[in-house]
Amino acid sequence: MKIQASQLLTKTEGFPPEDDSEIAPLIEAVRRMPQWRQENVIITVLRAALGYERTGNEEMLRKLASGALVTFRSRRDAEDQKALDAPPKPAGPIEEASDLEDVFARLGLR
């Protein structure tokens, strides 16, 4: 497969250079992620790329870009990342569970 000039993402106007000041902390966040989460990111990128190629729907690329930035910016701090990537705590006793109708009403969602 021959690479065409239109396929060179790094040559696209506005593409940040490797030494962009925001890149390093985002890359560190990626490196600290558990492998299963890294794989999930790659799978999502590939699905969005295929979806765009098949449909031409640029919304997929916009949502991919904004979602990626939220995902990695929220993990720049190692302690925040540990909390976000930690397995969920087990549920408490059923007797202590809130009634969803009460919670919805309190939040004005009813």
C-alpha positions in Angstrom: 0.0 0.0 0.0 1.4 3.3 -1.0 1.0 6.3 1.4 -0.4 9.3 -0.3 0.3 12.9 0.9 -3.3 13.2 2.0 -2.7 10.3 4.5 0.2 11.9 6.3 -1.5 13.1 9.5 1.6 14.6 10.9 1.8 16.9 7.9 -1.7 18.3 8.4 -1.8 22.0 9.2 -2.3 22.5 12.9 -1.1 19.0 13.9 0.9 19.6 17.2 4.6 18.8 17.1 6.1 16.0 19.3 7.5 18.6 21.7 4.2 20.3 22.3 4.0 21.2 26.0 0.7 19.3 26.6 1.8 16.1 24.9 4.2 14.8 27.5 1.8 14.6 30.5 -0.9 13.0 28.3 1.6 10.3 27.1 2.6 9.6 30.7 -1.1 9.1 31.5 -1.3 6.6 28.7 1.8 4.7 29.9 0.3 4.5 33.4 -3.0 3.0 32.2 -3.7 -0.7 32.7 -3.2 -2.6 29.5 -6.9 -3.4 29.1 -7.7 0.3 29.1 -4.9 1.0 26.6 -6.4 -1.7 24.3 -9.8 -0.2 24.7 -8.5 3.2 23.5 -6.9 1.6 20.4 -10.1 -0.4 19.6 -12.2 2.8 19.9 -9.8 4.7 17.6 -9.9 1.9 15.0 -13.7 1.7 15.2 -14.1 5.5 14.8 -11.7 5.5 11.8 -13.6 2.7 10.1 -16.9 4.4 10.9 -15.7 7.6 9.4 -14.2 5.8 6.3 -17.5 4.0 5.7 -19.9 6.9 6.3 -17.9 10.1 6.0 -19.6 11.2 9.3 -17.1 13.7 10.7 -18.9 13.7 14.0 -17.2 10.4 14.8 -13.8 12.1 14.6 -14.9 15.1 16.6 -16.3 12.9 19.4 -13.2 10.7 19.3 -10.9 13.7 19.7 -12.9 15.3 22.5 -13.4 12.0 24.3 -9.7 11.2 24.1 -8.7 14.5 25.5 -11.2 14.2 28.4 -9.9 10.6 29.1 -6.2 11.5 29.2 -6.5 15.0 30.7 -8.5 13.5 33.6 -5.6 11.0 34.2 -2.6 13.5 34.1 -2.3 13.3 37.8 -1.2 9.8 38.9 -3.4 9.8 42.0 -6.5 10.8 40.1 -5.6 8.1 37.5 -5.4 5.4 40.3 -8.9 6.3 41.5 -10.3 6.3 37.9 -8.8 3.0 37.0 -9.4 1.2 40.3 -11.9 -1.6 40.4 -15.3 -0.5 41.8 -15.8 -1.1 45.5 -18.3 -3.9 46.4 -21.8 -2.9 47.1 -22.9 -2.6 50.7 -25.8 -4.4 52.3 -29.1 -4.2 50.5 -30.7 -2.8 53.6 -28.6 0.4 53.2 -29.4 0.9 49.5 -31.2 4.1 48.6 -34.6 3.9 47.0 -34.1 5.1 43.4 -37.5 6.9 43.3 -36.4 8.9 46.4 -33.0 9.7 44.8 -34.7 10.8 41.5 -37.2 12.9 43.3 -34.5 14.6 45.4 -32.5 15.4 42.2 -35.6 16.6 40.3 -35.4 13.8 37.8 -38.9 12.5 38.3 
